Amino acid sequence: MTNFFSFHGTITMITDLLGQNGEGDGCRKLISVENGMGAIVNFVVSPTTYFVDHVMMAVGDRVTGYYDGNAPALLIYPPQYQALVMVKKSPYHNVKVDYFNSELESSDGRLRLNISPYTQIVLTNGQLFSRTPVNRDLIVIYGPSTKSIPAQTTPYRIIVLC
């Protein structure tokens, strides 16, 4: 179970991440995100970072970066975190990245999933996931939800983070 933390804002800069000798291989990027109130976070994006809908991100995009809140982090400013999941804001769907228990309720108790036969459940590589998604870290892509506590929704797609 990963303790997912998130940071929302606008991308202000995307650069290649340089190694200790000042060179980079082009496989890792540093994405700077500013939240509109002066707070800045730098996300280290590697080939293992999952981009929802496999979208290309650019300066000016509104994004949410998810990282492991229990992972060690450098004590620098602005803070720098290894991005696990990056989401570009979309008017067509909502995204929740969290651990979902045996009742398919998120660890923060804010969202409960009602899976339908039309809910697509896949792995990060796009292949069908053939087991139950309970007690797992999930990326949930959904539309409308109830206003109850927890909110309930029938997701469009669930991506299982194995």
C-alpha positions as CSV (number, residue, x, y, z in Angstrom):
1,M,0.0,0.0,0.0
2,T,1.5,3.3,-1.1
3,N,0.7,6.5,0.8
4,F,-0.2,8.7,-2.2
5,F,0.3,12.5,-1.8
6,S,-0.5,14.9,-4.6
7,F,0.3,18.4,-5.7
8,H,-1.9,20.4,-8.2
9,G,-0.8,23.3,-10.3
10,T,0.5,24.6,-13.6
11,I,3.6,23.4,-15.3
12,T,6.2,26.2,-15.4
13,M,9.2,24.3,-16.8
14,I,10.2,21.0,-18.2
15,T,13.9,20.1,-18.5
16,D,16.1,17.1,-18.9
17,L,17.4,15.9,-15.5
18,L,21.1,16.1,-15.5
19,G,23.4,13.6,-13.7
20,Q,26.3,14.3,-11.3
21,N,28.6,14.9,-14.3
22,G,26.3,17.5,-15.8
23,E,25.1,15.2,-18.6
24,G,21.7,13.5,-19.0
25,D,20.5,10.5,-21.1
26,G,17.2,12.2,-21.9
27,C,15.2,9.5,-20.2
28,R,14.4,11.5,-17.0
29,K,12.8,14.9,-16.9
30,L,12.3,17.5,-14.2
31,I,8.8,19.0,-14.3
32,S,8.3,22.2,-12.2
33,V,4.7,22.8,-11.0
34,E,3.4,26.0,-9.3
35,N,0.1,26.0,-7.5
36,G,-0.9,29.6,-8.0
37,M,-0.2,30.6,-4.4
38,G,3.6,30.6,-4.7
39,A,4.3,27.0,-3.8
40,I,6.5,25.1,-6.2
41,V,7.2,21.3,-6.5
42,N,9.7,19.7,-8.9
43,F,8.7,16.2,-10.1
44,V,11.3,13.8,-11.3
45,V,9.7,11.9,-14.2
46,S,11.2,8.6,-15.2
47,P,10.2,6.0,-17.8
48,T,8.3,4.2,-15.0
49,T,6.1,7.3,-14.2
50,Y,2.5,6.6,-15.4
51,F,0.8,9.3,-17.4
52,V,-2.9,9.0,-17.4
53,D,-4.2,8.7,-21.0
54,H,-0.5,8.7,-22.1
55,V,-0.8,12.5,-22.8
56,M,2.1,14.7,-23.7
57,M,2.5,17.5,-21.1
58,A,3.7,21.0,-21.9
59,V,4.4,24.3,-20.1
60,G,1.1,25.9,-19.1
61,D,-0.8,22.6,-18.6
62,R,-2.8,22.2,-15.4
63,V,-1.6,18.9,-13.8
64,T,-1.6,16.8,-10.7
65,G,1.4,14.9,-9.7
66,Y,1.2,11.9,-7.3
67,Y,4.1,10.7,-5.3
68,D,4.8,8.3,-2.3
69,G,4.4,10.4,0.8
70,N,6.5,7.8,2.8
71,A,9.5,7.8,0.4
72,P,12.6,9.7,1.5
73,A,13.0,13.1,-0.1
74,L,15.8,15.6,-0.4
75,L,15.6,18.5,2.0
76,I,15.8,21.2,-0.7
77,Y,13.6,24.0,-1.9
78,P,11.7,23.7,-4.0
79,P,10.9,20.1,-2.9
80,Q,11.6,17.4,-5.4
81,Y,9.6,14.2,-5.5
82,Q,9.7,11.1,-7.7
83,A,6.5,11.2,-9.7
84,L,4.5,7.9,-9.6
85,V,1.5,9.2,-11.6
86,M,1.0,12.4,-13.6
87,V,-2.5,13.6,-14.6
88,K,-3.4,16.4,-17.0
89,K,-6.5,18.2,-16.0
90,S,-9.5,17.3,-18.2
91,P,-13.1,18.6,-18.2
92,Y,-14.3,15.1,-19.3
93,H,-13.3,13.0,-16.3
94,N,-12.0,13.0,-12.7
95,V,-9.0,10.9,-11.5
96,K,-8.3,9.5,-8.1
97,V,-5.1,7.7,-7.2
98,D,-5.3,5.8,-3.9
99,Y,-5.4,2.5,-2.1
100,F,-8.9,1.0,-2.3
101,N,-9.9,-1.5,0.4
102,S,-12.1,-4.7,0.3
103,E,-15.2,-2.4,0.1
104,L,-13.6,-0.5,-2.8
105,E,-13.4,2.6,-0.6
106,S,-10.4,4.9,-0.9
107,S,-8.0,5.1,2.1
108,D,-9.1,8.7,2.8
109,G,-12.7,7.6,2.9
110,R,-13.8,10.0,0.2
111,L,-14.7,7.7,-2.7
112,R,-16.4,4.4,-3.1
113,L,-16.4,2.5,-6.4
114,N,-19.4,0.7,-7.9
115,I,-18.0,-1.4,-10.6
116,S,-20.2,-2.2,-13.6
117,P,-19.8,-4.7,-16.4
118,Y,-18.7,-1.7,-18.6
119,T,-15.9,-0.6,-16.2
120,Q,-12.6,-1.3,-18.0
121,I,-10.0,-2.8,-15.5
122,V,-6.5,-2.8,-16.9
123,L,-2.8,-2.9,-16.0
124,T,-0.5,0.0,-16.6
125,N,0.6,-1.6,-19.9
126,G,-3.0,-1.6,-21.2
127,Q,-3.6,-5.3,-20.7
128,L,-6.8,-6.7,-19.2
129,F,-6.6,-7.3,-15.4
130,S,-8.4,-10.5,-14.7
131,R,-8.7,-10.4,-10.9
132,T,-10.6,-8.3,-8.5
133,P,-9.2,-4.8,-7.9
134,V,-9.9,-4.8,-4.1
135,N,-7.1,-4.1,-1.6
136,R,-4.9,-2.5,-4.3
137,D,-3.4,0.8,-5.4
138,L,-5.6,2.0,-8.2
139,I,-5.9,4.9,-10.7
140,V,-9.6,5.5,-11.0
141,I,-11.0,7.5,-14.0
142,Y,-14.6,8.4,-13.4
143,G,-17.3,11.0,-14.2
144,P,-20.2,12.0,-12.0
145,S,-20.4,11.0,-8.4
146,T,-22.9,11.3,-5.6
147,K,-22.6,14.0,-3.0
148,S,-22.7,11.5,-0.1
149,I,-19.8,10.7,2.2
150,P,-18.1,8.8,0.8
151,A,-19.0,9.9,-2.7
152,Q,-20.0,6.9,-4.9
153,T,-19.2,6.5,-8.6
154,T,-19.2,4.0,-11.3
155,P,-15.7,4.4,-12.9
156,Y,-15.1,4.5,-16.6
157,R,-11.7,2.9,-16.2
158,I,-9.5,1.5,-13.4
159,I,-5.7,1.1,-13.9
160,V,-4.2,-1.4,-11.4
161,L,-0.8,-0.4,-10.0
162,C,0.9,-3.8,-9.4
